[in-house]
């Protein structure tokens, strides 16, 4: 018992705790950084800091996420400011021997502000455990385009996620009113679950995209596209939601990029490298 307790303390002492807090504001028609806070392995960089359209790149210097790690991301876009956020690379979530990795993302957009949250894919390895929460507050007149993609093992590396846990909770509020809420959960034999026709029919790469406000013409444009995987989009109550399922990460990214463009978004430069 003492040996197990000591081992548990060793693992706990080596867990990663990172936090990013960023706020931006509009200044004479150009988006500028107001406040930046970095802690632990998380960093944020601005390769084109003086362009009118500000792009921020999140960097995890630890090289991945392990069980027991905690990352907190808090981003605020001020009135009439515009920000596009991506990541330096696909995030990797490794096998967990104990508690799950915990990611908390809080985004807010002021009146007339625009936020594009477009990170690269999150890759789960076999027996990974991840709990993620995404909470978004939109002021009246604020706009949002966000896409989150999950890949269960890298097909090119012949990897498979036989078991694991993936809990994903999204909440979006506009003017304080809840307009979108969902929770996705895969726990246990993930590979078997994904093989079910009603789940992913053997696909290993999934994504969800939300656009607020919805544009019916752009939604119709998405429905007219051809895709490598399966893509569906619906619009109601002033928002549009697209769902993606593909056989691998490469097909998923191609489909996600096509929908971002059709909805009027701009692909992050790192996506084009």
Secondary structure, 3 states (H helix, E strand, C coil): CHHHHHHHHHHHHCCCEEEEEEEEEEECCEEEEEEEEEECCEEEECCCCCCCCEEEEEEECCCCECCCCEEEEEEEECCCCEEEEEECCCEEECECCCCCEEEEEEEEECCCCEEEEECCCEEECCCEEEEEEEEEEECCCCEEEEEEEEEECCHHHCCCCCCEEEEEEEEEEECCEEEEEEEEEEEECHHHHHHCCCCCCCCCEEEEEEEECCCHHHHHHHHCCCCCCEEEEEEECCEEEEEEEECCHHHHHHHHHHHHHHCCCCCCHHHHC
